[in-house]
Amino acid sequence: MAGPNQLCIRRWTTKHVAVWLKDEGFFEYVDILCNKHRLDGITLLTLTEYDLRSPPLEIKVLGDIKSVPRIPWAFAMTEVCGMILCYIWLLVLLLHKHRSILLRRLCSLMGTVFLLRCFTMFVTSLSVPGQHLQCTGKIYGSVWEKLHRAFAIWSGFGMTLTGVHTCGDYMFSGHTVVLTMLNFFVTEYTPRSWNFLHTLSWVLNLFGIFFILAAHEHYSIDVFIAFYITTRLFLYYHTLANTRAYQQSRRARIWFPMFSFFECNVNGTVPNEYCWPFSKPAIMKRLIG
């Protein structure tokens, strides 16, 4: 028996279907489906993937055939996943004995990935991934307003930039970079026996990526490239950092000058040792020794 939603769709005319396609971001298919082939509500309910791939439609874009319906609140969930990962990472960083090494490694890797992302903004030109994103550039007048905006972005690791309207797609996904990088740092610099924390970190990472796609804020290729580049760069960096002989080589200083600078006083793998970040006050030392 047909549900109430299906009964409503069955009454749709071709005009209703055209409006629905536009709302879902499939504006380019309105002409062929509605004007040329007179697709109404009943036909829409019986449409299959085979129909889309076969003549006379022969849609070639796999992402359009298997597109996930947009969930308006999904991108806010990405921010939630990112902020939870941020808090977990900050707690690990605060308690880790070698917190200064961890912090500069995070800064160097994040800076490298986002510098590469800046280059892609100049060499790629893609349309926005959804009709809900409009070209409405923001202008910040004074220098203080720009600094305030920069601090807001920095303080949230870029995860507070929800609902940003851009005039072109940013390949690759910055939110995926932050989620993946924080996940890898949490799992790398906590004991292997902390299975619950590692599982939670991966769940937040993967759910955050899913919500990015569900919100139609990025194309699938944006997320894939961001995940691939972030994981490869993290693994390559730590492979070099954990190879003591290579750190001192002349080739490393020539080809990786920034790496040699950041890792000049690190010898081998950083052990996961923890301690309280603040020393005991003098009065407590006298009381408890």
LUMLUMMI-893195 format. One record per residue (C-alpha): residue in one letter; x, y, z. Coordinates in steps of 0.02 Angstrom, whole numbers, padded with zeros to 5 digits, always signed. Example, Ala and Ser with C-alpha at 12.3 -4.5 7.8 and 13.67 -1.06 7.14 Angstrom:
% residues 2
A+00615-00225+00390
S+00684-00053+00357
***
This chain:
% residues 289
M+00000+00000+00000
A+00066+00171-00046
G+00115+00287+00096
P+00049+00465+00117
N+00203+00541+00033
Q+00184+00429-00119
L-00001+00472-00133
C+00047+00656-00137
I+00183+00629-00268
R+00063+00532-00378
R-00037+00693-00402
W+00116+00790-00461
T+00115+00865-00635
T+00270+00894-00740
K+00281+01069-00664
H+00287+00998-00488
V+00425+00877-00540
A+00522+01021-00619
V+00513+01122-00457
W+00570+00971-00356
L+00718+00940-00472
K+00772+01123-00455
D+00759+01116-00265
E+00867+00959-00261
G+01002+01038-00370
F+00964+00946-00534
F+00920+01100-00636
E+01009+01036-00793
Y+00890+00887-00805
V+00728+00986-00800
D+00722+01010-00987
I+00755+00829-01038
L+00646+00749-00902
C+00500+00869-00889
N+00492+00966-01053
K+00549+00830-01173
H+00488+00669-01089
R+00343+00741-00985
L+00393+00659-00820
D+00250+00672-00694
G+00229+00607-00517
I+00173+00431-00562
T+00317+00410-00685
L+00440+00480-00557
L+00392+00346-00429
T+00422+00207-00556
L+00588+00277-00619
T+00737+00161-00588
E+00924+00174-00605
Y+00912+00068-00762
D+00794+00195-00839
L+00918+00336-00804
R+01064+00241-00881
S+00970+00174-01033
P+00904+00264-01189
P+00827+00387-01212
L+00896+00471-01054
E+01071+00392-01044
I+01130+00498-00897
K+01320+00475-00886
V+01357+00563-00720
L+01363+00429-00586
G+01353+00556-00445
D+01187+00621-00512
I+01115+00445-00528
K+01163+00393-00352
S+01152+00564-00270
V+01109+00567-00084
P+00962+00682-00047
R+01019+00843+00036
I+00996+00850+00225
P+00991+01035+00276
W+01049+01006+00456
A+01189+00884+00411
F+01328+01013+00400
A+01293+01070+00577
M+01325+00890+00631
T+01493+00897+00544
E+01537+01045+00654
V+01483+00947+00809
C+01594+00799+00760
G+01739+00917+00727
M+01724+01009+00891
I+01717+00847+00991
L+01876+00790+00903
C+01954+00959+00940
Y+01918+00942+01127
I+01987+00765+01131
W+02145+00821+01041
L+02169+00971+01156
L+02154+00858+01309
V+02283+00738+01235
L+02397+00884+01193
L+02380+00958+01368
L+02425+00796+01457
H+02559+00732+01338
K+02736+00751+01404
H+02805+00801+01233
R+02665+00924+01194
S+02779+01050+01109
I+02832+00921+00978
L+02651+00871+00948
L+02595+01051+00929
R+02727+01099+00802
R+02696+00940+00703
L+02510+00980+00696
C+02546+01159+00642
S+02670+01107+00508
L+02555+00973+00434
M+02398+01080+00441
G+02491+01226+00365
T+02558+01119+00223
V+02389+01045+00179
F+02299+01212+00181
L+02438+01295+00082
L+02411+01162-00050
R+02225+01197-00040
C+02259+01381-00074
F+02349+01332-00234
T+02201+01227-00291
M+02087+01379-00276
F+02187+01460-00417
V+02202+01309-00532
T+02027+01233-00516
S+01861+01306-00567
L+01711+01200-00518
S+01530+01246-00495
V+01460+01242-00319
P+01396+01069-00272
G+01217+01123-00232
Q+01086+01252-00276
H+01076+01302-00092
L+01249+01382-00109
Q+01241+01554-00188
C+01381+01672-00238
T+01371+01800-00097
G+01545+01856-00054
K+01570+01940+00115
I+01668+02101+00133
Y+01748+02143+00299
G+01782+02328+00307
S+01910+02368+00441
V+02070+02277+00485
W+02002+02235+00657
E+01849+02151+00582
K+01963+02046+00471
L+02072+01999+00619
H+01918+01954+00721
R+01857+01843+00580
A+02028+01762+00563
F+02032+01726+00751
A+01857+01650+00745
I+01913+01533+00605
W+02076+01488+00692
S+01998+01458+00863
G+01881+01327+00791
F+02011+01242+00680
G+01906+01301+00533
M+01760+01192+00589
T+01652+01344+00630
L+01635+01390+00446
T+01464+01313+00422
G+01347+01375+00288
V+01483+01471+00195
H+01428+01539+00027
T+01568+01538-00100
C+01583+01587-00283
G+01659+01419-00333
D+01697+01249-00261
Y+01849+01236-00147
M+01936+01077-00198
F+01974+00996-00083
S+01866+00989+00075
G+01944+01085+00220
H+01825+01007+00347
T+01880+00833+00293
V+02062+00886+00315
V+02032+00946+00494
L+01929+00793+00544
T+02054+00670+00471
M+02209+00758+00538
L+02140+00769+00715
N+02087+00587+00707
F+02261+00530+00656
F+02346+00635+00790
V+02230+00567+00925
T+02258+00386+00874
E+02446+00409+00850
Y+02484+00495+01015
T+02378+00392+01133
P+02419+00216+01196
R+02369+00072+01082
S+02264-00002+01223
W+02143+00147+01222
N+02028+00058+01100
F+01871+00153+01149
L+01951+00322+01115
H+02022+00264+00948
T+01853+00193+00895
L+01765+00354+00946
S+01892+00457+00850
W+01866+00356+00690
V+01676+00360+00709
L+01679+00550+00725
N+01794+00562+00574
L+01687+00452+00461
F+01520+00522+00520
G+01584+00698+00492
I+01632+00654+00313
F+01461+00575+00284
F+01372+00732+00347
I+01477+00840+00229
L+01415+00738+00082
A+01237+00730+00148
A+01233+00920+00161
H+01293+00935-00020
E+01430+01057+00034
H+01564+00966-00068
Y+01575+00844-00211
S+01627+00665-00171
I+01793+00693-00261
D+01830+00841-00145
V+01811+00731+00008
F+01910+00586-00067
I+02057+00697-00117
A+02058+00783+00053
F+02059+00616+00145
Y+02194+00543+00033
I+02311+00692+00041
T+02292+00713+00229
T+02323+00530+00271
R+02470+00514+00150
L+02554+00673+00214
F+02532+00619+00395
L+02605+00446+00363
Y+02749+00510+00256
Y+02796+00642+00383
H+02797+00521+00529
T+02892+00390+00429
L+03029+00518+00399
A+03020+00581+00579
N+03037+00405+00650
T+03187+00364+00539
R+03331+00431+00641
A+03465+00406+00508
Y+03369+00505+00378
Q+03340+00652+00494
Q+03525+00691+00500
S+03558+00666+00315
R+03608+00808+00199
R+03474+00757+00074
A+03337+00787+00203
R+03403+00963+00240
I+03402+01004+00053
W+03236+00929+00000
F+03140+00953+00162
P+03209+01109+00246
M+03053+01143+00350
F+03047+00962+00406
S+03229+00970+00460
F+03194+01131+00554
F+03044+01062+00650
E+03126+00895+00688
C+03303+00954+00727
N+03296+00905+00912
V+03190+00747+00895
N+03278+00580+00893
G+03167+00439+00837
T+02989+00396+00888
V+02906+00509+01016
P+02851+00402+01164
N+02672+00421+01228
E+02711+00483+01403
Y+02592+00589+01504
C+02611+00711+01647
W+02515+00854+01727
P+02556+01013+01630
F+02567+01127+01782
S+02688+01111+01926
K+02619+01103+02102
P+02606+01270+02192
A+02736+01305+02327
I+02608+01290+02468
M+02556+01117+02407
K+02737+01062+02394
R+02762+01108+02577
L+02603+01019+02630
I+02617+00856+02532
G+02800+00860+02482
***
